[in-house]
Amino acid sequence: MVVYLPDPNDPLHLAGCKCPKCGYQLKGATSSRCPECGDQFSIDEVRNAHSTEEHSGCIGTVIVLGVSGACVLASMMFLELYWGGAMAGLMLGLGIAVVLIAIAWKMMT
């Protein structure tokens, strides 16, 4: 059972949400006006944008895992061929590169 305890430091429950205009983190905001740029925003729209953003990250993760998994599978298939050692290494390296690029992208954003 999960018990929700409201955070007294975040009265509008906007942790993880960003201002639609300037991108300022809204955790702890006490009104529907951005403390950074002064733009008025709808609390429901900001929350919905945050939940949509979280789900788009899940889709990206599935795509990255699918591509890297396909590369690893292809590398195992190439190992069965007499010339497949080099191709297996290349495919395995490609799978690892896809994962590393995704990690670097996530760290930059």
C-alpha positions in Angstrom: 0.0 0.0 0.0 1.3 3.4 -1.0 0.6 6.4 1.3 0.9 9.8 -0.2 2.3 12.4 2.2 2.1 16.0 0.8 5.4 17.8 0.8 5.0 21.0 2.8 7.8 22.6 0.8 5.8 22.1 -2.5 2.3 23.3 -1.8 1.1 23.1 -5.4 2.8 19.6 -5.9 4.8 20.8 -8.9 8.0 18.9 -8.3 9.6 18.1 -11.6 7.4 20.5 -13.5 8.9 23.4 -15.5 7.6 26.8 -16.6 6.3 26.5 -20.1 8.0 29.8 -21.1 11.5 29.8 -19.5 11.9 26.2 -18.2 12.4 27.2 -14.6 11.8 24.3 -12.1 8.5 25.0 -10.3 9.0 22.8 -7.2 8.0 24.9 -4.2 6.0 27.5 -6.2 3.2 29.1 -4.2 1.2 30.5 -7.1 0.5 29.9 -10.8 3.0 32.6 -11.8 6.6 31.6 -12.5 9.0 33.1 -9.9 11.7 33.4 -12.6 10.1 35.1 -15.6 6.7 36.1 -14.1 4.7 34.3 -16.8 1.2 33.1 -15.7 0.6 29.4 -16.3 -2.2 26.8 -15.7 -1.3 24.3 -13.0 -3.1 21.5 -14.7 -1.4 22.2 -18.0 2.1 22.2 -16.4 1.3 18.9 -14.5 0.1 17.3 -17.7 3.1 18.4 -19.7 5.3 16.9 -17.0 3.6 13.6 -17.1 3.7 13.5 -20.9 7.5 14.3 -20.7 8.0 11.4 -18.3 6.3 8.9 -20.7 8.3 10.1 -23.7 11.4 9.1 -21.8 10.0 5.6 -21.4 9.4 5.3 -25.1 13.0 6.5 -25.8 14.3 3.9 -23.4 12.3 1.1 -25.1 13.6 2.2 -28.5 17.3 2.3 -27.3 17.0 -1.1 -25.7 15.3 -2.6 -28.8 18.1 -1.3 -31.1 20.9 -2.4 -28.9 19.2 -5.8 -28.3 18.9 -6.3 -32.0 22.6 -5.5 -32.5 23.6 -8.0 -29.8 21.3 -10.6 -31.4 22.8 -9.9 -34.8 26.3 -10.2 -33.4 25.4 -13.7 -32.0 24.0 -14.7 -35.4 27.2 -13.5 -37.2 29.4 -15.6 -34.8 28.0 -18.7 -36.5 29.4 -17.7 -39.8 33.1 -18.4 -40.5 33.8 -14.7 -41.3 31.4 -13.6 -38.5 33.9 -12.8 -35.8 34.6 -9.3 -37.2 31.0 -8.6 -38.0 30.0 -9.8 -34.5 32.4 -7.4 -32.9 31.1 -4.6 -35.1 27.5 -5.3 -34.2 28.3 -5.6 -30.5 30.2 -2.4 -30.7 27.2 -0.7 -32.4 24.9 -1.9 -29.7 27.1 -0.5 -27.0 27.5 2.8 -28.9 23.7 3.2 -29.1 23.4 2.8 -25.3 26.3 5.2 -24.6 24.9 7.8 -27.0 21.5 7.5 -25.2 23.2 8.0 -21.8 25.2 11.0 -23.1 22.0 12.5 -24.5 20.1 12.1 -21.2 23.0 13.7 -19.3 23.0 16.7 -21.7 19.2 17.4 -21.4 
